[in-house]
Amino acid sequence: MSVGQADVCKALNAAWDASGLDAIFKALWPDPTSTEYEVLHDEEASPGQAYPYCVCGQLPGKTSARMCGGVGKLCEVHGYTLMFTIHAKEIAGDDRSVKEIAAYLAGKVMEVFGGHPTVSPTETISIDNGYVLPTSYQTDYAVRVDDAEYSWIVTYLMRTDVPIML
């Protein structure tokens, strides 16, 4: 992972923590006070993870531009495909289908990071080394895992303007 991607991971975790998404997901856990598991995971969840939860992943970044950032400084613009995959299962006592639960949680993620049809993003993502250019929502869709489990994937194009040394 490059320093740029490490900065992006750190910034996404900070935005997630500030957003209150943990509480929204944990409210649907069998034990909302549990501290055994995290809600947001980088690339893969822990075995036995409580549902619902979210996995955040990035495809490798691609440099789309290089430029001078001032005297003796070079900068690159990197583009990343960012994916939030929400995993949901049936919840005892909840009248919603598992697909509706996954869609609800995807909507909450889109309220925070962008793409919601009626709510502007509530969190700003900033990195230590450089700048995050406007992030654009790409798509969201459901994937049926089995009768009692759905995943809902929300994707973004994130671009960063980062200094580099040659």
trRosetta pair geometry for C-beta under 8 A, 3 or more apart (Angstrom, degrees):
i j d omega theta_ij theta_ji phi_ij phi_ji
1 5 4.6 -120 -168 88 89 124
1 6 5.3 111 129 -60 117 84
1 9 7.5 -4 -175 -13 148 137
2 5 4.8 95 53 10 77 97
2 6 6.9 -135 99 -5 41 87
2 61 7.0 -75 34 34 134 127
3 6 5.4 -53 -145 37 34 115
3 7 6.3 40 153 -22 65 102
3 129 6.2 6 139 45 115 155
3 162 7.8 161 95 -178 96 145
4 7 5.7 -53 -152 33 29 112
4 8 6.6 30 150 -20 63 104
4 61 6.5 -47 102 14 129 168
4 78 5.6 86 150 26 156 158
4 127 7.6 29 -150 176 59 159
4 129 7.0 -104 -93 84 60 114
4 130 7.1 0 -118 28 92 144
4 160 5.7 165 -166 87 111 148
4 162 4.8 -106 -102 -31 112 170
5 8 5.3 -49 -148 33 38 115
5 9 6.5 41 152 -20 67 100
5 58 6.3 -171 -145 85 109 152
5 61 6.2 -151 -69 -17 102 121
5 80 7.1 135 -108 -97 88 142
6 9 5.7 -50 -150 34 33 112
6 10 6.4 33 151 -17 64 106
7 10 5.7 -56 -148 39 32 112
7 11 6.1 30 155 -19 67 109
7 127 3.9 66 154 -160 120 114
7 128 5.3 -131 -127 34 112 86
7 129 5.5 -123 -75 36 154 91
7 130 7.3 107 109 41 164 99
7 160 7.6 120 87 -142 122 158
7 162 7.6 152 43 -107 150 129
8 11 5.7 -57 -145 39 29 110
8 12 6.2 30 156 -21 65 106
8 58 6.8 71 107 -73 139 158
8 80 6.4 52 -149 20 171 166
8 82 7.7 -135 168 -93 129 121
8 125 7.9 31 -144 168 67 130
8 127 6.3 -29 -73 -92 50 128
8 132 7.8 118 -111 -96 83 111
8 158 6.6 119 -143 120 129 146
8 160 6.6 -111 -74 -49 109 142
9 12 5.9 -55 -147 35 28 110
9 13 6.5 28 156 -17 63 106
9 42 6.1 34 -149 -118 122 131
9 56 7.8 147 -129 107 76 124
9 58 7.7 -109 -70 -6 87 132
10 13 5.9 -57 -152 36 29 110
10 14 6.5 28 152 -19 64 107
10 127 7.4 103 69 -131 102 75
10 128 7.2 0 85 -12 143 110
11 14 5.6 -54 -148 36 33 112
11 15 6.3 31 154 -17 66 105
11 125 4.8 86 149 -169 120 89
11 126 6.0 -162 -133 71 123 33
11 127 4.9 -71 -48 -83 141 68
11 128 8.0 -152 -61 -15 101 70
11 132 6.9 177 145 -49 163 137
12 15 5.8 -54 -146 38 32 109
12 16 6.2 35 153 -22 66 106
12 56 6.0 172 142 166 146 161
12 82 7.6 -177 -94 -152 142 134
12 125 6.6 5 -80 -127 56 126
13 16 5.6 -52 -145 36 31 114
13 17 6.2 31 156 -19 65 107
13 40 6.8 170 -117 105 73 141
14 17 5.8 -55 -147 37 29 111
14 18 6.3 23 156 -15 64 110
15 18 5.9 -59 -145 41 30 108
15 19 6.2 37 155 -35 64 111
15 112 7.0 133 152 164 102 112
15 113 7.3 90 134 -87 138 89
15 123 4.1 110 -161 158 103 143
15 124 7.4 -151 -109 73 114 30
15 125 5.2 -44 -51 -91 145 81
16 19 5.8 -60 -151 24 27 117
16 21 5.6 -68 -162 45 76 129
16 22 7.3 90 151 -42 92 88
16 40 5.1 26 164 -48 161 164
16 56 7.9 -116 -60 -41 144 147
16 112 7.5 75 -108 149 51 155
17 22 7.0 18 -120 -19 51 126
18 123 6.1 130 83 -118 113 116
19 112 4.4 21 -142 -126 147 133
19 122 6.4 117 -128 87 92 117
19 123 5.3 -57 -78 -52 105 132
20 23 5.2 -42 -173 34 76 115
20 24 6.5 80 132 -24 82 98
21 24 5.4 -55 -150 35 42 114
21 25 6.3 35 156 -14 73 105
21 39 6.9 -172 121 116 89 145
21 40 7.4 66 99 -54 125 116
21 54 7.6 -22 150 9 131 149
21 108 6.2 139 -121 137 89 114
21 109 6.8 58 -125 -91 138 66
21 112 6.1 -47 -57 -37 119 158
22 25 6.1 -63 -152 41 28 105
22 26 5.9 19 158 -14 68 116
22 39 4.8 176 -124 18 70 143
22 40 7.3 -78 -83 -11 86 98
23 26 5.8 -57 -134 44 28 108
23 27 6.2 43 159 -35 62 101
24 27 6.0 -47 -154 19 25 116
24 28 7.9 12 150 -8 53 103
24 105 7.1 151 129 -122 114 80
24 108 5.3 -172 140 -171 163 162
25 28 6.3 -71 -172 35 38 105
25 29 7.3 49 138 -37 69 97
25 39 4.4 120 78 -142 147 132
25 52 5.4 -117 -151 85 92 94
25 53 6.5 87 -180 -101 140 41
25 54 6.9 -109 -90 -14 151 101
25 105 6.6 65 -95 -133 83 124
26 29 5.1 -33 -155 5 52 121
26 32 4.7 102 148 -151 88 75
26 34 7.5 -161 -147 50 106 82
26 39 6.3 -91 -50 -71 86 125
27 32 5.4 28 -108 -118 33 134
28 32 7.8 100 27 -90 23 99
28 51 7.7 -64 118 125 107 66
28 52 5.6 17 88 14 135 102
28 88 8.0 -24 132 -133 151 100
28 91 5.7 -83 -170 -98 95 150
28 94 7.5 17 -140 -66 98 152
28 101 7.0 128 -150 -160 152 121
28 105 8.0 -79 9 -73 155 120
29 32 5.2 144 58 -86 98 51
29 34 6.2 -109 137 30 147 119
29 50 4.8 32 -134 156 114 134
29 51 7.4 154 -109 78 69 39
29 52 7.7 -119 -69 29 70 55
30 50 7.0 -128 25 -146 89 114
30 92 7.9 46 -104 30 92 112
31 34 4.3 87 99 -40 107 106
31 50 7.7 -100 48 -121 81 150
34 37 6.6 21 126 28 118 84
34 50 6.4 118 79 -34 150 160
36 50 7.4 103 74 -22 104 118
37 46 6.2 -151 -126 52 95 126
37 48 7.7 -147 -76 105 127 81
37 49 5.3 130 -148 -138 145 65
37 50 4.9 176 46 14 147 96
37 53 7.2 -74 146 -92 127 137
38 41 6.2 132 88 -72 114 73
38 46 7.7 103 30 -2 88 119
38 53 7.6 88 102 -144 60 120
39 53 5.4 -160 -156 -131 50 75
39 54 6.2 30 151 24 80 91
40 53 7.5 -170 -71 -173 25 82
40 54 5.2 -18 -106 75 65 102
40 55 7.9 143 -161 -99 51 24
40 56 6.1 12 -169 -10 99 114
41 44 6.2 -88 146 90 130 26
41 45 4.6 -162 -11 -89 168 61
41 46 7.2 -158 -107 -14 134 71
41 49 7.6 -53 -44 -114 143 148
41 53 6.6 40 -8 156 110 121
41 54 7.0 175 23 93 74 50
41 55 4.8 -30 72 -109 102 71
41 56 7.0 171 80 20 46 71
42 55 7.7 102 -146 -159 3 71
42 56 6.1 -34 -107 68 51 89
42 57 7.5 115 -171 -87 51 59
43 55 6.6 -42 118 -174 7 107
43 56 7.7 -37 -38 81 41 52
43 57 5.1 90 -101 -100 57 98
44 55 6.5 26 -93 -135 18 132
45 49 4.2 -30 161 -43 126 160
45 53 5.7 95 -110 106 137 146
45 55 5.8 -96 -42 -76 88 109
45 87 7.2 -76 -24 24 151 150
46 49 5.2 129 64 -69 72 93
49 53 5.3 -59 160 1 126 159
49 87 7.9 64 103 80 131 141
50 53 6.8 116 82 -50 60 113
51 87 6.2 -98 -124 118 94 91
51 88 6.1 118 180 -141 110 35
51 89 4.2 55 117 17 168 104
51 91 8.0 -144 107 -77 104 86
51 149 7.8 -107 -122 -118 154 98
52 86 6.3 12 179 -180 121 90
52 87 6.1 171 -152 87 70 56
52 88 4.3 -12 -102 -99 115 75
52 89 7.2 -173 -78 18 69 65
52 101 6.7 -165 -57 146 138 113
52 102 7.4 174 -124 -95 135 63
52 105 5.7 -129 135 -67 158 165
53 86 7.7 178 94 -151 31 54
53 87 5.4 -6 60 54 75 104
54 84 5.6 -12 -170 -171 118 94
54 85 6.7 151 -157 76 61 46
54 86 5.1 -25 -100 -99 86 64
54 87 7.2 -177 -86 14 33 76
54 105 7.5 -158 -69 156 108 124
54 109 7.0 145 -119 -86 149 133
55 84 7.6 152 77 -158 44 45
55 85 4.7 -14 59 59 94 102
55 87 7.0 46 -6 -18 100 112
56 82 7.2 -11 -168 -173 94 90
56 83 7.1 159 -154 86 47 54
56 84 5.5 -16 -101 -102 77 68
56 85 7.8 -172 -77 20 30 71
57 82 7.7 163 88 -155 42 48
57 83 5.0 -14 63 61 86 102
57 85 7.2 12 11 -2 107 110
58 61 7.4 -5 157 -53 123 79
58 80 4.9 -20 -159 -177 116 122
58 81 6.8 145 -157 77 59 53
58 82 5.5 -20 -101 -102 83 63
58 83 7.3 177 -83 18 33 77
58 158 7.9 -62 -121 43 114 125
59 80 6.6 164 61 -164 68 66
59 81 4.2 21 26 52 117 105
59 83 7.8 70 -26 -12 85 110
60 80 7.9 -115 140 -121 17 81
61 78 4.0 15 175 179 133 117
61 79 6.3 150 -155 69 76 37
61 80 4.7 -43 -93 -77 85 86
61 160 7.8 -40 -134 34 144 109
62 78 6.8 143 67 -156 32 67
62 79 5.2 -23 59 57 88 93
63 66 6.8 22 171 -56 124 89
63 76 5.0 -48 -135 -173 110 123
63 77 7.0 112 -158 73 61 52
63 78 5.7 -40 -92 -96 56 71
64 77 5.1 -53 62 95 91 104
64 78 7.3 147 7 -115 83 20
64 79 5.4 50 -25 -15 125 113
64 159 7.5 -45 28 -133 134 117
65 76 6.9 161 86 -155 54 52
65 77 4.3 26 48 30 97 115
66 74 6.4 -2 -173 -179 98 108
66 75 7.2 162 -155 85 51 48
66 76 5.2 -20 -101 -100 72 77
66 77 7.9 -137 -66 16 34 72
66 164 7.9 -56 -132 39 100 135
67 74 7.3 158 85 -158 32 65
67 75 5.4 -21 66 62 81 94
67 76 7.9 156 21 -87 66 33
67 77 7.9 35 6 -19 107 97
68 73 6.8 101 -173 82 61 67
68 74 6.3 -51 -110 -106 46 58
68 75 7.4 49 143 17 8 88
69 73 3.9 -72 72 118 97 115
69 74 6.2 111 7 -167 97 6
69 75 3.9 97 -57 -30 118 112
69 163 5.8 -98 42 -105 165 88
70 73 4.6 28 57 37 83 122
73 163 5.8 -55 -165 -136 106 112
74 163 7.0 112 77 -159 49 64
74 164 5.2 -49 94 66 100 86
74 165 7.3 144 42 -97 102 27
74 166 6.3 31 25 -15 150 107
75 130 7.2 134 -143 -121 104 112
75 161 5.7 18 172 178 127 85
75 162 6.5 160 -154 82 78 30
75 163 5.5 -50 -97 -97 75 49
75 164 6.8 137 -120 11 23 83
76 161 7.6 179 87 -148 35 47
76 162 5.9 -21 60 62 81 82
76 164 5.3 37 -7 -18 111 130
77 133 7.1 17 -142 -17 108 143
77 159 5.9 7 -177 -178 97 109
77 160 7.1 170 -150 85 52 41
77 161 5.3 -19 -97 -96 76 71
78 159 6.7 167 84 -152 45 58
78 160 5.0 -7 55 55 95 92
78 162 6.5 -3 4 15 114 116
79 157 6.1 -14 -165 -172 104 97
79 158 7.3 149 -156 81 52 45
79 159 4.9 -22 -98 -98 70 85
80 157 7.4 151 75 -159 46 48
80 158 4.7 -20 62 65 99 95
80 159 7.5 177 18 -82 71 35
80 160 7.4 26 -4 -3 111 102
81 138 7.5 -10 -139 -12 91 160
81 155 6.2 -11 -174 -166 93 112
81 156 7.5 154 -159 78 48 46
81 157 6.3 -30 -101 -101 60 63
81 158 7.9 155 -104 21 11 79
82 135 7.5 -21 29 -155 141 124
82 155 6.8 147 79 -157 53 58
82 156 4.4 -18 62 62 106 97
82 157 7.5 171 17 -96 87 12
82 158 4.8 47 -21 -7 128 119
83 153 5.9 -18 -164 -164 105 101
83 154 7.2 147 -155 76 53 47
83 155 5.1 -19 -99 -100 76 81
83 156 7.9 -170 -72 23 35 69
84 106 7.8 151 102 -127 113 73
84 109 5.2 -171 116 -176 158 152
84 113 7.3 147 -22 33 144 156
84 153 7.2 155 81 -154 51 49
84 154 4.6 -8 58 58 102 99
84 155 7.8 -165 24 -75 66 37
85 151 5.4 -6 -175 -173 97 117
85 152 7.4 157 -156 75 50 39
85 153 5.0 -14 -104 -101 76 80
86 102 5.5 149 105 -154 112 78
86 105 4.7 164 -164 105 149 121
86 106 5.3 -137 17 -69 145 76
86 109 6.6 -146 -58 -20 124 141
86 151 6.5 151 76 -160 51 58
86 152 4.5 -11 56 56 108 91
86 153 7.7 -160 20 -73 71 33
86 154 7.4 42 -13 -4 104 102
87 102 7.8 -34 -154 -112 12 107
87 145 7.8 32 -141 -29 90 152
87 149 7.1 -6 -171 -168 84 106
87 150 8.0 172 -149 92 43 43
87 151 5.3 -20 -97 -103 64 85
88 98 5.6 167 116 -172 101 82
88 101 4.6 -180 177 105 147 109
88 102 4.1 -150 26 -72 133 81
88 105 6.4 166 -65 16 127 140
88 149 6.9 164 88 -149 47 60
88 150 5.5 -11 63 63 96 83
88 151 7.5 159 20 -93 71 35
88 152 7.3 16 5 -1 115 101
89 98 6.1 -38 -164 -130 24 125
89 148 5.5 29 -157 143 86 91
89 149 4.9 -26 -98 -95 78 81
90 94 7.5 -176 -176 60 61 107
90 98 5.0 -69 -68 -70 63 107
90 101 7.9 157 -112 7 32 148
90 148 4.7 -67 -5 -155 110 93
90 149 7.9 -86 -12 -65 72 51
91 94 3.9 38 81 12 108 132
91 96 7.8 25 41 59 109 93
91 101 6.4 134 -3 -100 116 155
94 101 6.8 58 133 -80 148 123
96 100 3.9 -126 -174 91 105 127
96 101 5.2 133 107 -55 126 79
96 104 7.1 -3 -179 -20 166 136
97 100 4.6 100 52 3 76 102
97 101 7.2 -137 96 -5 43 84
98 101 5.5 -49 -150 33 37 114
98 102 6.5 38 151 -18 66 103
98 148 6.0 137 -52 -171 155 42
98 149 6.3 -104 168 -103 151 17
98 150 4.9 151 127 2 99 105
99 102 5.7 -53 -148 38 33 111
99 103 6.3 34 152 -19 65 107
99 142 5.9 36 -145 -154 98 154
99 144 7.5 -32 -83 -91 109 87
99 150 4.8 121 -92 -59 60 166
100 103 5.6 -52 -144 38 32 112
100 104 6.3 40 154 -25 64 104
101 104 5.6 -50 -149 32 30 115
101 105 6.6 24 155 -12 63 106
101 150 7.6 142 64 50 87 117
102 105 6.0 -59 -150 40 30 107
102 106 6.3 33 152 -21 65 107
102 142 6.2 107 104 -122 135 102
102 150 4.2 -106 -18 98 153 115
102 151 6.7 168 -143 -161 141 9
102 152 4.0 151 159 -24 104 115
103 106 5.5 -52 -145 36 32 113
103 107 6.4 39 153 -23 63 103
103 142 6.9 -37 -70 -74 90 121
103 152 6.1 164 -79 -98 44 153
104 107 5.7 -55 -156 31 29 115
104 108 6.8 29 148 -19 63 102
105 108 5.5 -48 -151 32 39 113
105 109 6.6 41 149 -18 66 100
105 152 6.9 148 73 48 93 133
106 109 5.6 -51 -151 35 36 112
106 110 6.4 34 150 -17 66 106
106 140 5.6 128 174 -170 133 139
106 152 4.0 -92 -56 128 131 138
106 154 5.4 157 -155 -50 95 116
107 110 5.6 -56 -147 39 33 111
107 111 6.5 42 151 -27 64 99
107 116 6.1 81 -162 -116 70 103
108 111 5.6 -44 -150 26 34 116
108 112 6.9 27 152 -13 61 104
109 112 5.9 -63 -158 38 34 108
109 113 6.1 -16 164 21 72 112
109 154 5.5 175 102 30 131 157
110 113 6.5 -72 -123 59 30 79
110 114 6.5 -65 -161 96 65 26
110 115 4.0 -91 -143 78 108 95
110 116 4.0 140 122 -58 105 78
110 119 7.6 115 114 67 83 106
110 137 6.9 48 -138 -115 99 136
110 140 6.9 -61 -67 -50 129 151
110 154 6.0 -146 -67 -138 90 147
111 116 4.7 39 -77 -40 57 155
111 119 4.4 -2 -127 99 87 144
111 121 7.4 140 159 -117 32 42
111 122 6.2 17 145 -7 80 113
112 121 6.5 26 146 -152 25 76
112 122 5.4 -55 -121 47 51 98
112 123 5.1 18 -176 5 83 115
113 121 5.8 -16 174 -129 11 116
113 123 6.6 -24 -81 55 56 109
113 125 7.9 33 -127 -39 88 122
113 135 7.0 -59 180 106 88 142
113 137 7.7 127 117 -84 86 91
113 154 7.6 124 71 128 127 134
113 156 6.5 -93 147 -56 122 150
114 120 8.0 -12 -109 -169 69 49
114 121 4.2 -28 -66 -64 73 121
114 135 6.1 172 17 97 150 99
114 136 7.3 -111 130 -141 149 24
114 137 4.7 -147 123 -48 98 103
114 156 6.7 92 67 -111 115 124
115 137 3.1 148 -80 -125 98 149
115 140 6.6 116 154 -28 144 120
115 154 6.5 169 69 -161 161 114
115 156 7.4 -119 -41 -85 126 93
116 119 4.2 -9 99 52 142 91
116 120 7.9 -112 61 -47 105 11
116 121 7.9 149 19 -72 102 55
119 122 7.5 -23 159 -41 110 97
121 124 7.9 114 121 -73 115 50
125 132 4.8 -14 98 48 96 174
125 135 6.7 44 33 -24 132 140
125 158 7.6 -42 87 -138 155 126
126 131 7.6 -38 -140 -135 76 54
126 132 6.1 -131 -105 11 37 112
127 130 5.7 -1 84 66 120 80
127 131 7.1 -174 44 -107 97 9
127 132 5.8 119 -8 -45 100 94
127 160 6.3 13 13 -134 152 128
127 162 7.5 -44 100 -92 143 103
129 162 5.6 47 122 -146 93 99
129 163 6.4 -105 178 38 93 91
130 160 5.6 80 111 171 134 100
130 161 5.2 -169 -176 94 110 55
130 162 3.5 -86 -46 -102 159 57
130 163 5.9 -166 -75 -3 94 68
131 160 6.8 162 84 -158 45 65
131 161 4.6 -2 56 54 96 102
131 162 7.8 -160 30 -70 53 51
132 135 6.6 -16 165 -46 113 101
132 158 6.7 -40 -152 -169 104 99
132 159 7.4 123 -165 81 57 51
132 160 5.6 -38 -103 -102 55 78
133 159 4.2 -28 53 88 119 104
133 160 6.7 -164 4 -93 84 21
133 161 5.9 88 -46 -23 102 100
134 159 7.6 16 62 45 49 106
135 156 5.3 16 171 173 107 129
135 157 6.9 175 -160 84 62 51
135 158 4.7 -10 -118 -106 105 74
135 159 7.3 -177 -94 21 57 67
136 156 6.5 156 82 -160 39 77
136 157 4.9 -4 60 53 93 98
137 140 7.9 -35 -173 -31 108 98
137 154 7.6 -49 -143 -177 94 96
137 155 7.8 107 -166 88 54 52
137 156 5.7 -48 -104 -104 39 81
138 155 4.3 -45 60 102 120 97
138 156 5.9 -179 -3 -105 93 21
138 157 5.7 99 -60 -24 112 86
139 154 7.8 -162 100 -145 43 44
139 155 5.5 11 52 46 74 106
140 152 6.5 22 -180 171 102 94
140 153 6.5 -178 -146 92 58 51
140 154 4.4 -8 -102 -103 104 71
140 155 7.2 -178 -78 15 53 67
141 152 7.3 -170 97 -152 28 63
141 153 5.8 -10 58 56 73 93
142 150 5.7 -20 -164 -174 105 120
142 151 7.2 147 -159 82 54 49
142 152 5.2 -28 -100 -102 69 78
142 153 7.9 171 -92 16 20 73
143 150 6.9 147 76 -164 48 67
143 151 4.5 -12 60 63 102 98
143 152 7.5 -177 19 -83 72 30
143 153 6.6 39 -9 -12 113 109
144 149 7.8 115 -170 90 53 60
144 150 5.7 -39 -109 -107 51 81
145 149 4.0 -44 66 103 121 106
145 150 6.3 -170 8 -98 89 22
145 151 5.8 84 -46 -15 110 94
146 149 5.1 41 44 38 81 98
